[in-house]
């Protein structure tokens, strides 16, 4: 099953103090890059959260965000005036630097939205024995990300599969030009000989044609390209995380297509090669987002 590295999930943990809302956003990456963009997760729990994200999501740029909604009627938290004031001054200084007029109210609202300006903004939100609820919410959030990734993966799989089939169709088209290419080469050599007033012996000419055509032969490239395309499709369908392997196969496909182009010596074959390169580049772009 093909999965995309792009995903989104949201889940909430109902706590005594209110609702802790978790959000996970993922994008493509060569490795597993986890960013916990919240102060609401206790520091001593961050390691276990990272381990869970790594085990479940495996690869990608993974951003974990959390917000808190206080329960109705809960006791008001004490405002840290000094810290809120510092946020306000920084936001206002930024507004003045950017030329924003009368931004005082906006700066105050932004300062008060910072979780740590309230005493308890980063502590006492998750009561003793409530961490299990947060873990369950995290698992549900990851499940939502996985569902998103699967849906995106299906679209990616259909797209790259159709492009691989297009490359194979173009390869068959190249094969159809082979007899014409041989005759074109033969005619060109005869014409060059006539212009140079060189008398050609029939047997020697055929020997030279065989030698010349061997240098331009693309049968090996065609066979290898078809093999690489088959391997690509097999990997896409059967490997649980084919992304990295597909990248290596694409390199090999590109090598065969480039060699075909360098040996083509025929305008129509060159056009097919250009179209194959275009399809392969689109496959490369899409495969970079495959897990």
N, C-alpha and C positions, 0 to 999 in steps of 0.2 A: 504494500500500500504506500503510494507516494504521498508525502506530506510536504507542505510549504514551510519555510521558516518564518513566514509572516503570520501573526496570530494576535488575537485579543480575547481576553476573558475578564469577567467581573463576578465577584461573589461577596457576601457580607456575613460577618459573625455577630450574632446578637449577644451583647454583653450586658451586665448589670448597669454599667455606666452609660451605655448607649450602643450604637452600631458602628462597628469597624468595617469599612468597605475596602476591599482589596481589588486592584486592577493590575493586569499583566499585559504588557505590549511586547511583541517580539518582531524582530527584523532579521534579515540575513546577515551572517557573519561567518568567517572561516572557523572560528572556535566558539566557545561558550563564554560570552561576556555578560555578567550579571551586574545590574545596577539596582541597588535598593534605595529608591528615592523617597525615603520617608524616615521620620524620627519616631514613628509610632511603634515600630517593631523593636522590642527590647534588644539591647546590644548582645546580651548573652544568648539570644535566640537566632541571631543573624546567621551563624554558621550552619545550623540545622536547616534554616530556610534556604540557604544557598545550595546545600546538598540535595534537598528535595527538588529544587528547580533544575539542577544539573542532571539528576537522575531521570526526571520525567521529560524535560524538554531537550536535553542533549546538546543542541547547537543553536547558535543565533545570538543576537544582541537582545537581552532579556531585561526589561525594565519593570520593576515592581513598585507600584504606588499604593499608598494607603491614605484614606481620609476618615475622619471620625465625626459622627453625628450624635450629640449628647441626647440622652433619653429625656423625654418631656418631664418637667418637674424636678429634674436632677439639680442638686445644689450647685450654685454658681462657683466657678473656679476663680481663684485670686489672680488678678492681672499683675504681671511683672512690669511695672511702669517704666523702669529703666531700660529693659530690653525692648519693650514696645516703642519707646522713644527713640532708641538707637535705630531700629528698623525704619521708623518714620523719617528720621533725618537722612538716612541713606537713600530711601526712595525719593524724597524731595530733592536731594542733591542731584540724583540721576535725572529727575524731571527737568530741573533747571539746566542741566548740562545739555539735554536734548531739546531745550527750548519749549517745553510744555508749560502753558500758562495756567495759573490757578489749579494746581494739581494737589493742593493740600488735603482735600477731602478724600481723593482717590488714594493718596499715600497713606492716610490714616486707616482706610479700609483694608488696604493691602497689608499694613503692619499687623492689624488685628486678626488677619487670616492666618498668620504664622502660628503653627501649633505650639511652639515653645514659648510664646509670650504669656501663656497662662501657666500658673503653678500647677504642675500635673499634666502639662501638655505632652510630656513624653513619659510620664510614669503614672501609675495608679489607674490608668485606663483599663488595663487588663488585670482583673482581680486574680487572687490566688485560686488555682484550679481551673481557670478559664482559658489557659493557653490551648487546651485541646480543641476548643471551639474555633480558635484562630487557625489551627492546623487543618481542621476539617474544611474551613472556608478556603484555605489556600489550595487544598486538593480539588475542591469544586471549581475554583478559578482556573487551575491548570487543566482540568477536564474541558472547560469551555474553550481554552486556548487550543487544545488538541483537536476539538471538533472543528474549530475555525481552520486550523492547519490542514485537516483532512479535506475540507471543502475546497480550499485553495489548491491543495495538491492535485485533486482531480482535474481541475482546470489546467494546471501546469502540465500534467501528464498527457492530456488530450492534445495540447498545443505542440509540445516537443515531438510527440509520436507522429502527428500529421506532417511535421516538417522533416522528420527522418524519412517518411514515406515519399515526400516530395524529392528529396535527394536521390533516393533509389530510382524514382521515375526519371529524373534527369540523367542518371547514370545509364539507364536503358536507352535514353535518347542519344547519349554520346556513342553508345555501341552501334546505333543505327547509322552514324556518320562514318564508321570505320572504312567501308569499301570506297566511299567517296574521297576520304582523306588519302588513301593509298593512290588512287588515280590522280588526285591533285598533285601529290608529291612526284609521281612518275612524269606527269606532263611538265611540271616545273623544271625537273632535271633535264629533260629532253630540250626544252626551250632554251635553257642556259647553255647547253652544249651547242645548239645550233647558233646562238648568238656569238659564241666563242669560236665557232667553226671547228669544233672538235668532232672527229669521226668516231662514233661509238660502235663497238662490236656488240652484237646482241647478247652473247653469253656473258661478256664482261659487264655489260650494263645491268643485266639481271642480278649478277653477283653484287654489284654496288648497291642496287635497290634493296636487296636482302639485308646487307650490312646497315644501310641507312635506316631502313624501317625497324630494324632491331633496336636502334638507338631511340626511336620514337615510339616503341611499343609500350602500350599502357594497360596491357592485360593484367599484369601483376597488381597494378594500382586499383583496377576495377575489382579484382577478386578481394583484395585486402579491405577496400572501402565497404564492400558488401558484408564482409565478415565483421567489421567494426560496427556497422549499422545493426546487424543482428545481435551483437554483443551488447550494444547500447540498449536495445529493446528488452533483451533478457534481463539485464541489470535493472532497468527501470521497473519491470514487472515483478521481479523476485527478490531484490535486495531491500531490506527494511529501511536502510538509510543510504540511498545510492548517490547522494549529491557529489561527494568527493570523487568517487570512482567515475562518475559520468564526466567530470571535468577532464580526467586523464584520457578517456575514450574519445572525447571531442578533439583533443589535441592530435590524436592519431588519425582521426577522420580528416582533420584539416591538412595534415601532412600529405595524405594520399590525394586530396583534391588539388592541393598546390602543385604536386608533381605532375598530375594529369594536365593541369594548365600549362606547365612549362614544356611539356612534350607535345601538346595538342597540335600545333602547326596547322590549325584549321579554325576559321572564323566562327562557325556554328558551335564547335566544341568549346571554344573560348567563352561564348555566350552562356552555354550550359554551366561551365565552371564558375563564372561570375554569379549566376543564380544559386548554385550550390553553396558558394561562399556566403552569400547573403542569408540563406536559410540556416547555415551552420552558425553564423554570428548570432542570429536570433535564438537558436537553441542554446548557445553559450550563455546569453543574457538570462534566459529563463531558468537554466539549470543552476545558476548561482543562487537561486532562491529555493532549491530543492534540498530538503533535509538529508 
